[in-house]
Amino acid sequence: MAQLRYNQSLERAVKEDKMYYSTNYSSPVGTITLACNSDNLVGLWLEGQKYHGGTIPDEMIENNDMPLFDAAKKWLDKYFAGEKPAISDLPLSPIGGAFRMAVWDILCEIPYGEYITYGDIAKAVAVQMGKASMSSQAVGGAVGHNPISIIIPCHRVVGANGSLTGYAGGINKKIKLLEHEGVDMSPLFVPTKGAVVCSS
């Protein structure tokens, strides 16, 4: 299981006045932006992704010589080469509140090449928080705001009926990532225009 460093709220990150750095990585799904502070990876966004850089409380300084970025790029090299690098190989510290972090923890448990539904996550979060139920829409919002795409695998979440509901990085990229992992796509489908979908 990944050792995620969920010890930062956005407010705490601002108070700590940390420096944030960025670099780019060329991937089969387009240019990826990576972000880190001095200790942990805090962001990975696909080109054109919604909420790009949205959790970073300050301006990011481009720096291509960070050892942490070298490690993240090696992880991505392995992933796109068809290997299954462990999430725990990288020090991750996504910035978010307790609910979002609970959802992101569950994302980290989805095995490579598999998928779960928003409802599955909602049930698991409800159990963790001692509640009778949890809104799938709220879960969809948390999944959609995942700031470390691919590594924290939000692309492995689908609608209850197999619909490939909205992915912040774009549905086509979600399909490419699932196909890359060898997912059986036959039960899955892209919703028709005008259908109500959760963001993910």
SELOKOL-745748 format. One record per residue (C-alpha): residue number from 1; residue in three letters; z, x, y. Coordinates in pm, 1 decimal, padded with zeros to 6 digits. Each point is the difference from the previous one (the first is absolute). Layout:
REM residues N
+-----+--------+----------+----------+----------+
! num ! residu !       pz !       px !       py !
+-----+--------+----------+----------+----------+
! NUM !    ALA !        Z !        X !        Y !
...
+-----+--------+----------+----------+----------+
//
This chain:
REM residues 200
+-----+--------+----------+----------+----------+
! num ! residu !       pz !       px !       py !
+-----+--------+----------+----------+----------+
!   1 !    MET !  00000.0 !  00000.0 !  00000.0 !
!   2 !    ALA ! -00083.5 !  00127.2 !  00347.4 !
!   3 !    GLN !  00277.5 !  00143.8 !  00211.0 !
!   4 !    LEU ! -00094.3 ! -00167.7 !  00324.9 !
!   5 !    ARG !  00196.3 !  00098.0 !  00306.4 !
!   6 !    TYR !  00042.3 ! -00342.5 !  00154.7 !
!   7 !    ASN !  00264.1 !  00118.1 !  00243.3 !
!   8 !    GLN ! -00176.8 ! -00072.1 !  00323.4 !
!   9 !    SER ! -00032.2 ! -00315.6 !  00196.8 !
!  10 !    LEU ! -00242.2 !  00005.9 !  00290.9 !
!  11 !    GLU !  00300.0 !  00000.9 !  00235.8 !
!  12 !    ARG !  00155.4 !  00298.4 ! -00172.8 !
!  13 !    ALA ! -00329.9 !  00186.9 !  00002.4 !
!  14 !    VAL ! -00019.8 ! -00046.6 !  00377.3 !
!  15 !    LYS !  00358.1 !  00123.5 !  00045.7 !
!  16 !    GLU ! -00063.7 !  00307.5 ! -00214.4 !
!  17 !    ASP ! -00286.0 !  00098.4 !  00232.8 !
!  18 !    LYS ! -00193.9 !  00163.6 ! -00282.9 !
!  19 !    MET ! -00342.8 !  00147.9 !  00046.0 !
!  20 !    TYR ! -00277.8 ! -00166.7 ! -00196.1 !
!  21 !    TYR ! -00312.1 !  00180.0 ! -00116.8 !
!  22 !    SER ! -00335.7 ! -00120.0 ! -00130.0 !
!  23 !    THR ! -00300.0 !  00133.1 ! -00185.3 !
!  24 !    ASN ! -00311.6 ! -00147.2 ! -00159.8 !
!  25 !    TYR ! -00119.9 !  00003.2 ! -00360.0 !
!  26 !    SER ! -00351.4 ! -00088.6 ! -00118.9 !
!  27 !    SER !  00011.1 ! -00230.7 ! -00301.1 !
!  28 !    PRO ! -00238.8 ! -00213.8 ! -00207.5 !
!  29 !    VAL !  00129.4 ! -00303.4 !  00195.4 !
!  30 !    GLY ! -00053.7 !  00160.1 !  00341.1 !
!  31 !    THR !  00205.7 !  00210.3 !  00239.1 !
!  32 !    ILE !  00375.1 ! -00020.0 ! -00056.8 !
!  33 !    THR !  00259.8 !  00077.7 !  00267.1 !
!  34 !    LEU !  00323.2 !  00158.0 ! -00123.0 !
!  35 !    ALA !  00319.6 !  00012.2 !  00206.9 !
!  36 !    CYS !  00325.8 !  00188.6 ! -00050.5 !
!  37 !    ASN !  00309.1 !  00117.7 !  00178.0 !
!  38 !    SER !  00141.5 !  00343.2 ! -00079.7 !
!  39 !    ASP !  00148.8 ! -00120.6 ! -00330.3 !
!  40 !    ASN ! -00188.1 ! -00298.1 ! -00144.1 !
!  41 !    LEU ! -00332.9 ! -00176.7 ! -00019.9 !
!  42 !    VAL !  00028.9 ! -00313.4 !  00215.2 !
!  43 !    GLY ! -00354.7 ! -00135.5 !  00010.7 !
!  44 !    LEU ! -00334.7 ! -00025.6 ! -00176.9 !
!  45 !    TRP ! -00262.1 ! -00231.3 !  00146.2 !
!  46 !    LEU ! -00360.8 ! -00068.5 ! -00094.0 !
!  47 !    GLU ! -00262.2 !  00010.3 !  00271.1 !
!  48 !    GLY ! -00005.1 ! -00334.3 !  00182.6 !
!  49 !    GLN !  00320.4 ! -00119.5 ! -00168.4 !
!  50 !    LYS !  00211.2 ! -00265.8 !  00173.2 !
!  51 !    TYR !  00328.7 !  00128.5 !  00143.3 !
!  52 !    HIS ! -00141.6 !  00356.8 !  00001.3 !
!  53 !    GLY !  00290.6 !  00220.3 !  00111.8 !
!  54 !    GLY !  00203.4 ! -00309.7 !  00085.4 !
!  55 !    THR !  00332.4 !  00124.1 ! -00140.9 !
!  56 !    ILE ! -00005.1 !  00333.6 !  00183.5 !
!  57 !    PRO !  00223.7 ! -00028.1 !  00308.9 !
!  58 !    ASP ! -00160.7 !  00283.7 !  00194.8 !
!  59 !    GLU ! -00333.4 !  00169.2 !  00051.1 !
!  60 !    MET ! -00122.0 !  00201.9 ! -00298.7 !
!  61 !    ILE ! -00101.9 !  00361.1 !  00057.3 !
!  62 !    GLU ! -00294.1 !  00119.7 ! -00207.4 !
!  63 !    ASN !  00105.0 !  00291.3 ! -00221.2 !
!  64 !    ASN ! -00210.8 !  00106.0 ! -00297.5 !
!  65 !    ASP !  00233.1 !  00281.3 ! -00110.4 !
!  66 !    MET !  00303.6 ! -00191.3 ! -00124.9 !
!  67 !    PRO !  00103.1 !  00087.6 ! -00360.0 !
!  68 !    LEU !  00086.6 ! -00368.1 ! -00049.7 !
!  69 !    PHE ! -00358.2 ! -00097.0 !  00083.2 !
!  70 !    ASP ! -00127.8 !  00260.3 ! -00247.0 !
!  71 !    ALA !  00216.8 ! -00160.0 ! -00270.4 !
!  72 !    ALA ! -00119.1 ! -00351.5 !  00091.5 !
!  73 !    LYS ! -00366.6 !  00107.1 ! -00004.1 !
!  74 !    LYS !  00047.0 !  00160.3 ! -00344.4 !
!  75 !    TRP !  00157.9 ! -00328.1 ! -00116.7 !
!  76 !    LEU ! -00301.8 ! -00193.1 !  00130.3 !
!  77 !    ASP ! -00241.1 !  00252.3 ! -00155.1 !
!  78 !    LYS !  00163.4 ! -00065.0 ! -00338.1 !
!  79 !    TYR ! -00000.2 ! -00376.8 !  00050.1 !
!  80 !    PHE ! -00368.5 ! -00015.4 !  00092.0 !
!  81 !    ALA ! -00081.4 !  00235.3 ! -00290.5 !
!  82 !    GLY !  00132.1 ! -00268.7 ! -00235.8 !
!  83 !    GLU !  00340.0 !  00156.4 ! -00063.8 !
!  84 !    LYS !  00327.9 ! -00189.9 !  00041.4 !
!  85 !    PRO !  00221.2 !  00202.8 !  00235.4 !
!  86 !    ALA !  00357.7 ! -00127.2 !  00022.5 !
!  87 !    ILE !  00118.4 ! -00165.9 !  00320.2 !
!  88 !    SER !  00316.9 !  00209.5 ! -00033.1 !
!  89 !    ASP ! -00207.6 !  00318.6 !  00045.2 !
!  90 !    LEU !  00007.0 ! -00061.8 !  00375.9 !
!  91 !    PRO !  00293.7 ! -00051.5 !  00239.8 !
!  92 !    LEU ! -00067.2 ! -00344.5 !  00147.6 !
!  93 !    SER !  00186.9 ! -00166.4 !  00284.6 !
!  94 !    PRO ! -00181.3 ! -00313.0 !  00117.9 !
!  95 !    ILE !  00157.2 ! -00155.2 !  00307.6 !
!  96 !    GLY !  00103.3 ! -00363.7 ! -00032.3 !
!  97 !    GLY !  00281.7 ! -00249.1 ! -00032.6 !
!  98 !    ALA !  00194.2 ! -00084.7 ! -00316.7 !
!  99 !    PHE ! -00228.2 ! -00285.0 ! -00113.7 !
! 100 !    ARG ! -00320.1 !  00200.3 !  00034.0 !
! 101 !    MET !  00157.0 !  00298.4 ! -00171.1 !
! 102 !    ALA !  00107.5 ! -00219.4 ! -00292.7 !
! 103 !    VAL ! -00361.2 ! -00117.3 ! -00035.1 !
! 104 !    TRP ! -00137.8 !  00354.6 !  00027.4 !
! 105 !    ASP !  00244.8 !  00114.3 ! -00270.5 !
! 106 !    ILE ! -00147.5 ! -00260.6 ! -00234.7 !
! 107 !    LEU ! -00354.1 !  00112.8 !  00084.9 !
! 108 !    CYS !  00094.1 !  00348.5 ! -00119.5 !
! 109 !    GLU !  00085.0 ! -00141.8 ! -00342.7 !
! 110 !    ILE ! -00345.5 ! -00151.6 ! -00062.4 !
! 111 !    PRO ! -00162.8 !  00220.9 ! -00265.7 !
! 112 !    TYR ! -00331.2 !  00173.4 !  00063.2 !
! 113 !    GLY ! -00289.8 ! -00222.7 ! -00107.1 !
! 114 !    GLU !  00206.5 ! -00319.9 !  00006.9 !
! 115 !    TYR !  00075.6 ! -00270.2 !  00257.4 !
! 116 !    ILE !  00259.7 ! -00265.1 !  00078.8 !
! 117 !    THR !  00005.3 ! -00308.0 !  00222.7 !
! 118 !    TYR !  00174.1 ! -00071.8 !  00327.7 !
! 119 !    GLY !  00204.5 ! -00259.0 ! -00189.2 !
! 120 !    ASP !  00117.6 !  00266.1 ! -00246.8 !
! 121 !    ILE !  00121.4 !  00213.6 !  00288.7 !
! 122 !    ALA !  00163.3 ! -00300.4 !  00170.6 !
! 123 !    LYS !  00199.5 ! -00075.8 ! -00317.5 !
! 124 !    ALA !  00110.5 !  00363.4 ! -00036.0 !
! 125 !    VAL !  00107.2 !  00027.2 !  00365.8 !
! 126 !    ALA !  00187.7 ! -00331.2 ! -00023.7 !
! 127 !    VAL !  00197.9 !  00134.7 ! -00296.8 !
! 128 !    GLN !  00075.6 !  00326.4 !  00183.7 !
! 129 !    MET !  00119.9 ! -00184.8 !  00309.0 !
! 130 !    GLY !  00195.4 ! -00261.5 ! -00193.3 !
! 131 !    LYS ! -00213.7 ! -00291.4 !  00121.8 !
! 132 !    ALA ! -00132.6 ! -00297.2 ! -00193.7 !
! 133 !    SER ! -00357.2 !  00059.3 !  00117.8 !
! 134 !    MET ! -00211.5 !  00200.3 !  00240.4 !
! 135 !    SER ! -00315.7 ! -00087.3 !  00191.9 !
! 136 !    SER ! -00322.4 !  00147.6 ! -00139.7 !
! 137 !    GLN ! -00135.0 ! -00004.2 !  00357.8 !
! 138 !    ALA !  00289.4 !  00219.6 !  00116.5 !
! 139 !    VAL ! -00072.9 !  00234.7 ! -00288.1 !
! 140 !    GLY ! -00368.2 !  00001.7 !  00099.5 !
! 141 !    GLY !  00096.4 !  00107.4 !  00351.3 !
! 142 !    ALA !  00216.5 !  00284.2 ! -00131.4 !
! 143 !    VAL ! -00272.7 !  00113.7 ! -00239.4 !
! 144 !    GLY ! -00254.2 ! -00009.9 !  00283.5 !
! 145 !    HIS !  00219.4 !  00221.6 !  00218.6 !
! 146 !    ASN !  00044.0 !  00265.7 ! -00269.1 !
! 147 !    PRO ! -00046.5 !  00318.9 !  00204.5 !
! 148 !    ILE ! -00078.8 !  00232.9 ! -00292.5 !
! 149 !    SER ! -00305.2 ! -00156.6 ! -00165.8 !
! 150 !    ILE ! -00131.0 !  00119.9 ! -00338.7 !
! 151 !    ILE !  00311.7 !  00209.8 ! -00072.7 !
! 152 !    ILE !  00219.6 ! -00311.0 !  00037.3 !
! 153 !    PRO ! -00260.1 ! -00212.3 ! -00182.0 !
! 154 !    CYS ! -00030.9 ! -00325.3 !  00195.0 !
! 155 !    HIS ! -00357.9 ! -00031.2 ! -00131.3 !
! 156 !    ARG !  00152.7 ! -00099.0 ! -00337.0 !
! 157 !    VAL !  00119.7 ! -00338.0 !  00131.0 !
! 158 !    VAL ! -00213.5 ! -00313.2 ! -00046.6 !
! 159 !    GLY !  00032.7 ! -00373.9 !  00052.0 !
! 160 !    ALA !  00154.8 ! -00220.7 ! -00268.9 !
! 161 !    ASN ! -00342.2 ! -00127.0 ! -00111.2 !
! 162 !    GLY ! -00156.4 !  00346.0 ! -00010.3 !
! 163 !    SER ! -00138.2 ! -00011.2 !  00352.8 !
! 164 !    LEU ! -00043.5 !  00334.7 !  00170.4 !
! 165 !    THR !  00173.1 ! -00123.2 !  00310.9 !
! 166 !    GLY ! -00017.2 !  00180.6 !  00331.6 !
! 167 !    TYR !  00056.4 !  00374.2 ! -00014.7 !
! 168 !    ALA !  00084.1 !  00178.3 !  00326.0 !
! 169 !    GLY ! -00244.0 !  00276.6 ! -00093.0 !
! 170 !    GLY ! -00280.4 ! -00245.7 ! -00079.2 !
! 171 !    ILE ! -00082.8 ! -00196.7 ! -00318.0 !
! 172 !    ASN ! -00284.3 !  00235.4 ! -00096.0 !
! 173 !    LYS !  00237.7 !  00296.7 !  00002.8 !
! 174 !    LYS !  00256.1 ! -00194.4 ! -00202.8 !
! 175 !    ILE ! -00269.7 ! -00070.6 ! -00261.3 !
! 176 !    LYS ! -00107.1 !  00366.2 ! -00004.2 !
! 177 !    LEU !  00357.5 !  00117.6 ! -00054.9 !
! 178 !    LEU !  00062.2 ! -00249.5 ! -00281.8 !
! 179 !    GLU ! -00331.9 !  00086.6 ! -00165.9 !
! 180 !    HIS !  00079.6 !  00370.0 !  00037.6 !
! 181 !    GLU !  00324.0 ! -00060.1 ! -00192.3 !
! 182 !    GLY ! -00188.3 ! -00180.2 ! -00278.1 !
! 183 !    VAL !  00144.0 ! -00344.1 !  00068.5 !
! 184 !    ASP ! -00162.6 ! -00286.1 ! -00192.4 !
! 185 !    MET ! -00159.7 ! -00181.1 !  00293.0 !
! 186 !    SER ! -00125.0 ! -00299.9 ! -00199.8 !
! 187 !    PRO !  00297.6 ! -00230.1 !  00084.9 !
! 188 !    LEU ! -00011.3 !  00099.5 !  00367.8 !
! 189 !    PHE ! -00217.8 ! -00140.6 !  00276.1 !
! 190 !    VAL ! -00056.5 !  00022.1 !  00373.8 !
! 191 !    PRO !  00099.0 ! -00325.0 !  00176.3 !
! 192 !    THR ! -00275.5 ! -00188.0 !  00179.8 !
! 193 !    LYS ! -00006.9 !  00008.1 !  00379.3 !
! 194 !    GLY !  00240.4 ! -00241.8 !  00157.3 !
! 195 !    ALA !  00248.5 !  00020.2 ! -00287.7 !
! 196 !    VAL !  00361.2 !  00052.8 !  00103.9 !
! 197 !    VAL !  00116.7 !  00338.5 ! -00123.5 !
! 198 !    CYS !  00307.6 !  00219.3 !  00036.9 !
! 199 !    SER ! -00044.6 !  00338.1 !  00161.2 !
! 200 !    SER !  00056.0 !  00294.7 ! -00228.6 !
+-----+--------+----------+----------+----------+
//
